[in-house]
């Protein structure tokens, strides 16, 4: 990372507190140390022209195509939203990007004709999980943040926003995430409020014109990175008539985080979109104040007893392995099948491999994917060799152990954690 060479901190140099509340710090060089020291969980900052960002336009378009495919022709993808003006589309098949569009240019031309130039919004959740290269770059980029603040115990999220929409489909709102917005294409405008600007007992509002005076804005261009803490109310707006594209990465920071971790435990390891849970009385650490009601306390006690059962222990172990090796993000799904592997094909590790603690046969994981079964002593020894950078062949093992090790290597290959090589 480079040193911060130029920093225009208008929020700290403004003449009055009122002016300071209506500005965004702008920086021209990025490094994690300065970011964490000055901005993490504190205030928004706009970095101009960030190098090494994990999202490039051509790959973002290809991932948008993959991430918006319906499970079958009559289905609506559960991770996709498409709006025309303010109307949610229940059958958006004709509006979603296609490989035949070739790029966002082609997609935008098709949408302009298809929608007669009405404003539209395409939102794709779990965006990074549809491209392994994109996911791997996001892992590498955020490793610097995890080194300084710790890797989240619940997955970071990513969302594609594309279109010419008037403002974010949900309107002004507050997230449970600290958000990093990478502008990929066009100009994006984000509007912020340091405090909730309305007094009505609602969580979001679409018509926020009465509250503009207390807001402040940041305009984000391709290559820029905008960060804001979870406590800020915000809304995305169009900066003109042309569509724009961004990828947002959200790091869980507020509300009752154990809720999401328990839900992960019960739903298994398939990544699904989490419904928002509003807990306005939660403290800054996500804990609810006061004692639990008796009935809920009894339920928690019963749940604690269930956790001692084998099925919960195994699931909890798998979840911990998945989270620990995923680099803070749900991984891409592995290929559907295992490729044949002969005895003499050399294999080398290309990602860290982790085994569950304990003695005897154990589960293992890599790149956020967990083994379908357990590895015995011979297979665990092979994992150690791969982690040490050694090349492994099935023929290296005694005949009785080969089938187990072959399956282990095939499964690791499906996790993209080992690769076949022709040299030692």
C-alpha positions in Angstrom: 0.0 0.0 0.0 1.2 3.5 -0.7 1.4 6.3 1.9 -1.4 8.8 2.0 0.1 11.6 -0.2 -2.7 14.1 -0.3 -5.7 14.4 2.0 -8.4 17.2 1.8 -10.3 16.8 5.0 -13.0 19.4 4.6 -14.9 18.1 7.5 -12.2 19.0 9.9 -11.2 22.3 8.4 -14.7 23.8 7.9 -15.4 27.0 9.7 -18.5 25.8 11.5 -19.8 22.5 12.9 -22.9 22.9 10.7 -20.7 23.1 7.6 -18.6 20.2 8.8 -21.7 18.0 9.1 -22.5 18.6 5.4 -19.2 17.5 3.8 -17.4 14.4 2.9 -13.7 13.9 3.4 -11.9 13.4 0.0 -8.5 11.6 -0.4 -6.4 10.8 -3.4 -4.4 7.9 -2.1 -5.5 4.8 -0.2 -3.9 2.7 2.6 -5.6 0.6 5.2 -3.7 2.0 8.2 -4.9 5.6 7.6 -8.3 4.4 6.7 -8.8 2.4 10.0 -7.2 5.1 12.1 -9.3 8.0 10.7 -12.5 6.6 9.1 -13.5 3.1 10.1 -16.8 3.2 12.0 -16.3 7.0 12.3 -17.3 8.9 9.1 -17.6 8.7 5.3 -14.6 9.1 3.0 -14.3 9.3 -0.7 -11.1 7.9 -2.3 -10.4 9.1 -5.9 -8.9 6.7 -8.4 -8.2 3.7 -6.1 -5.8 1.3 -7.7 -6.1 -2.5 -7.3 -9.9 -2.4 -6.7 -11.4 -5.9 -7.2 -14.1 -4.9 -9.7 -13.4 -4.3 -13.4 -16.2 -3.3 -15.8 -15.9 -6.2 -18.3 -15.9 -8.8 -15.5 -18.7 -7.0 -13.6 -20.9 -7.3 -16.7 -20.2 -11.0 -17.1 -20.9 -11.6 -13.4 -24.1 -9.6 -13.7 -25.2 -12.0 -16.4 -24.3 -15.1 -14.3 -25.8 -13.6 -11.2 -29.2 -12.8 -12.7 -30.0 -16.2 -14.3 -33.3 -17.7 -13.2 -33.3 -21.3 -11.9 -35.8 -22.1 -14.6 -37.6 -20.0 -17.3 -40.6 -19.1 -15.3 -38.8 -18.3 -12.0 -37.6 -15.0 -10.6 -34.1 -15.2 -9.2 -34.3 -14.8 -5.4 -31.2 -12.6 -5.3 -32.3 -10.2 -8.1 -34.6 -7.1 -8.2 -35.6 -5.2 -11.3 -37.6 -2.0 -11.1 -39.0 0.2 -13.9 -39.5 3.7 -12.4 -40.7 2.7 -8.9 -42.5 -0.5 -10.0 -41.0 -3.8 -8.9 -41.1 -6.3 -11.9 -42.4 -9.8 -11.0 -41.4 -11.2 -14.4 -38.1 -9.4 -15.3 -36.8 -12.0 -17.7 -36.7 -9.6 -20.7 -35.0 -7.0 -18.7 -32.0 -8.9 -17.4 -28.5 -8.7 -19.0 -27.6 -11.3 -21.5 -24.2 -12.4 -22.9 -25.5 -11.4 -26.3 -25.5 -7.8 -25.0 -21.7 -8.2 -24.9 -21.2 -5.3 -22.5 -23.0 -2.7 -20.4 -23.1 -0.5 -23.6 -25.1 -3.1 -25.4 -27.4 -3.8 -22.4 -28.1 -0.1 -21.9 -29.0 0.3 -25.6 -31.4 -2.7 -25.4 -33.0 -1.3 -22.2 -33.4 2.2 -23.7 -35.4 0.6 -26.6 -37.2 -1.9 -24.5 -38.3 0.6 -21.8 -38.8 3.6 -24.0 -36.1 5.4 -22.0 -37.9 5.0 -18.6 -35.7 4.8 -15.6 -34.8 1.4 -14.3 -32.8 -0.4 -11.6 -31.1 -3.8 -11.6 -30.0 -5.0 -8.2 -28.0 -8.3 -7.9 -27.3 -9.5 -4.3 -24.5 -12.0 -3.4 -22.8 -10.6 -6.4 -19.2 -11.8 -5.8 -20.4 -15.4 -5.4 -21.0 -15.8 -9.1 -17.4 -15.3 -10.2 -14.5 -17.0 -8.6 -11.8 -14.6 -9.9 -13.9 -11.7 -8.7 -14.4 -13.3 -5.3 -10.7 -14.1 -5.0 -9.7 -10.5 -5.7 -12.2 -9.3 -3.1 -10.6 -11.7 -0.6 -7.2 -10.3 -1.3 -8.3 -6.7 -1.2 -10.0 -7.0 2.1 -7.4 -9.1 3.8 -5.7 -5.8 4.7 -8.8 -4.7 6.6 -9.2 -8.0 8.4 -5.6 -7.8 9.6 -6.4 -4.6 11.3 -10.0 -5.0 12.5 -10.6 -8.7 12.5 -12.4 -10.9 9.9 -16.2 -10.8 10.3 -17.8 -13.8 11.9 -20.8 -13.4 9.6 -20.2 -13.0 5.9 -19.6 -9.7 4.2 -22.1 -9.1 1.4 -21.8 -7.6 -2.1 -24.5 -6.1 -4.3 -24.5 -4.8 -7.9 -26.5 -1.7 -8.5 -27.0 -0.7 -12.2 -29.4 1.6 -13.9 -30.7 5.1 -14.4 -33.1 4.9 -11.3 -34.2 8.2 -9.7 -33.0 6.9 -6.3 -32.3 3.6 -4.4 -35.4 1.4 -4.7 -35.8 1.2 -0.9 -35.4 5.0 -0.4 -33.6 6.6 2.5 -32.5 3.9 5.0 -29.9 2.7 7.4 -28.0 -0.6 6.9 -26.5 -3.0 9.4 -23.4 -2.9 7.2 -20.5 -0.5 6.9 -20.4 0.0 3.2 -17.7 0.3 0.5 -19.1 1.5 -2.8 -16.9 0.9 -5.9 -18.0 3.0 -8.9 -17.5 0.9 -12.0 -19.3 3.0 -14.7 -21.0 6.4 -14.9 -21.4 8.8 -12.0 -23.1 7.7 -8.8 -24.4 10.2 -6.2 -24.8 9.2 -2.6 -26.8 11.3 -0.1 -26.2 11.0 3.6 -27.7 12.1 6.9 -25.7 11.7 10.1 -29.0 11.2 12.1 -32.4 9.9 11.1 -34.0 13.0 9.5 -37.7 12.0 10.2 -39.6 11.4 13.4 -42.3 9.0 12.0 -42.0 5.4 13.3 -40.8 4.0 9.9 -37.5 2.5 8.9 -37.3 3.9 5.3 -38.9 6.7 3.2 -39.2 7.1 -0.5 -40.1 10.8 -0.6 -37.4 12.6 1.3 -37.4 16.0 -0.3 -38.4 17.7 3.0 -35.1 16.5 4.5 -32.6 17.6 1.8 -31.4 20.6 3.8 -29.9 18.4 6.5 -28.2 16.0 4.1 -24.8 16.0 2.4 -23.7 14.3 -0.9 -20.8 12.6 -2.5 -20.5 12.1 -6.3 -18.5 9.0 -7.2 -16.9 8.4 -10.6 -15.4 5.3 -12.2 -12.4 4.1 -10.2 -13.5 5.8 -7.0 -14.2 4.2 -3.7 -16.7 5.6 -1.2 -17.0 4.4 2.4 -19.6 5.1 5.0 -20.2 3.7 8.5 -23.4 1.7 9.3 -24.9 4.4 11.4 -25.4 6.9 8.5 -28.8 7.1 6.8 -28.4 7.3 3.0 -29.9 6.9 -0.4 -28.3 6.5 -3.9 -29.4 8.9 -6.6 -28.8 9.3 -10.3 -26.4 12.0 -11.2 -27.9 12.4 -14.6 -30.0 10.5 -17.2 -27.3 8.0 -18.1 -27.2 4.6 -16.3 -24.4 4.0 -13.8 -23.0 0.9 -12.2 -21.5 0.2 -8.8 -20.6 -2.8 -6.6 -21.2 -2.3 -2.9 -19.5 -4.4 -0.3 -21.1 -4.5 3.2 -19.4 -5.5 6.4 -21.8 -6.4 9.3 -21.4 -3.8 12.1 -24.7 -3.2 13.9 -27.9 -4.7 15.2 -28.2 -8.2 16.7 -25.4 -10.0 14.9 -25.8 -13.3 16.8 -29.2 -13.6 15.1 -27.6 -14.0 11.7 -25.0 -16.5 13.0 -27.6 -18.7 14.6 -29.6 -18.5 11.4 -26.6 -19.7 9.4 -26.2 -22.6 11.8 -29.8 -23.8 11.2 -30.0 -23.1 7.5 -26.8 -25.0 6.7 -24.1 -23.8 4.4 -26.1 -22.7 1.4 -25.7 -18.9 1.0 -29.1 -17.2 0.9 -30.1 -13.6 1.2 -30.7 -12.6 4.8 -33.9 -10.7 5.5 -33.3 -7.5 7.5 -34.0 -7.7 11.3 -34.5 -4.3 12.9 -33.6 -4.1 16.6 -33.6 -0.4 17.3 -32.9 -0.9 21.0 -29.7 -2.8 20.4 -26.5 -1.2 21.8 -23.5 -0.4 19.7 -22.1 -3.9 20.2 -25.3 -5.5 18.8 -26.6 -6.7 22.2 -30.1 -6.0 23.4 -30.3 -4.3 26.8 -32.2 -5.8 29.7 -33.1 -9.4 30.6 -34.9 -11.7 28.2 -38.6 -12.5 28.7 -39.1 -15.8 30.6 -40.5 -17.7 27.6 -37.6 -16.6 25.4 -35.0 -17.4 28.1 -36.5 -20.9 28.4 -36.2 -21.3 24.6 -32.5 -20.2 24.7 -31.8 -22.8 27.4 -33.4 -25.5 25.3 -31.5 -24.4 22.3 -28.2 -24.6 24.3 -29.0 -28.2 25.2 -29.6 -29.0 21.5 -26.2 -27.6 20.6 -24.6 -30.4 22.5 -26.1 -33.0 20.1 -23.9 -34.4 17.4 -25.8 -32.9 14.5 -25.4 -29.4 15.8 -21.7 -29.9 16.7 -21.0 -31.1 13.2 -22.9 -28.3 11.6 -21.2 -25.7 13.8 -17.8 -27.1 12.9 -18.6 -27.0 9.2 -19.8 -23.4 9.5 -16.7 -22.4 11.4 -14.5 -24.0 8.8 -16.4 -22.3 6.0 -16.3 -18.8 7.6 -12.6 -19.1 8.5 -11.5 -20.1 5.0 -13.8 -17.9 3.0 -11.9 -14.7 3.7 -14.9 -12.8 4.9 -17.1 -13.7 1.9 -19.4 -16.5 1.0 -17.5 -18.4 -1.7 -18.5 -19.3 -5.2 -20.1 -22.7 -5.5 -17.7 -25.5 -6.6 -18.2 -27.2 -10.0 -21.0 -29.8 -10.1 -18.8 -32.9 -10.5 -15.4 -34.3 -9.6 -12.9 -34.8 -12.5 -11.2 -38.1 -12.9 -7.7 -38.2 -11.4 -5.2 -40.9 -12.3 -2.4 -42.1 -10.0 0.5 -40.3 -11.7 -1.0 -36.8 -12.2 1.0 -34.3 -10.0 -1.2 -31.9 -7.9 -0.1 -28.8 -6.0 -2.0 -26.7 -3.5 -3.0 -23.1 -4.5 -5.1 -22.1 -1.5 -4.7 -22.5 2.3 -6.2 -25.8 3.6 -7.7 -26.0 7.1 -8.8 -29.0 9.1 -11.1 -29.1 12.1 -9.5 -29.3 15.5 -9.4 -32.6 17.4 -8.1 -36.1 17.0 -9.0 -38.8 14.5 -10.8 -38.3 11.2 -11.8 -34.7 10.7 -13.5 -32.4 8.2 -11.4 -30.0 6.1 -12.1 -26.9 4.1 -10.6 -24.5 1.6 -11.9 -21.3 -0.1 -15.0 -21.4 2.0 -16.0 -24.9 0.9 -16.2 -27.8 3.4 -15.5 -31.5 2.7 -18.4 -33.9 2.2 -16.9 -36.3 4.7 -14.0 -36.6 7.0 -10.3 -37.2 6.3 -8.4 -40.0 8.0 -4.7 -40.1 9.0 -3.4 -40.6 5.5 -5.5 -37.9 4.0 -4.6 -35.5 6.8 -0.9 -36.1 6.1 -1.5 -35.2 2.4 -3.2 -32.0 3.5 -0.1 -31.1 5.5 2.1 -31.8 2.5 0.0 -29.6 0.2 0.0 -26.8 2.8 3.8 -27.1 2.8 3.9 -26.5 -0.9 4.8 -30.1 -1.9 3.6 -31.8 -5.1 1.4 -34.8 -4.4 0.5 -37.9 -6.5 -1.9 -40.6 -5.7 0.8 -43.1 -6.6 2.9 -41.7 -3.6 0.5 -43.5 -1.2 0.2 -47.2 -0.4 -2.5 -48.9 -2.4 -5.1 -49.2 0.4 -5.0 -45.4 1.0 -5.2 -44.3 -2.6 -8.9 -44.2 -3.1 -9.4 -41.9 0.0 -6.6 -39.6 -1.1 -7.8 -39.5 -4.7 -11.3 -38.4 -3.5 -9.7 -35.8 -1.3 -7.7 -34.3 -4.1 -10.7 -34.4 -6.5 -12.8 -32.6 -3.9 -10.1 -30.0 -3.3 -9.8 -29.4 -7.0 -13.6 -28.7 -7.1 -13.0 -26.1 -4.4 -10.3 -24.6 -6.6 -7.8 -25.2 -3.8 -5.4 -27.5 -5.7 -4.3 -27.5 -9.3 -2.8 -30.1 -11.6 0.8 -29.4 -12.6 3.3 -30.9 -15.1 6.4 -29.9 -13.1 7.8 -30.8 -9.7 
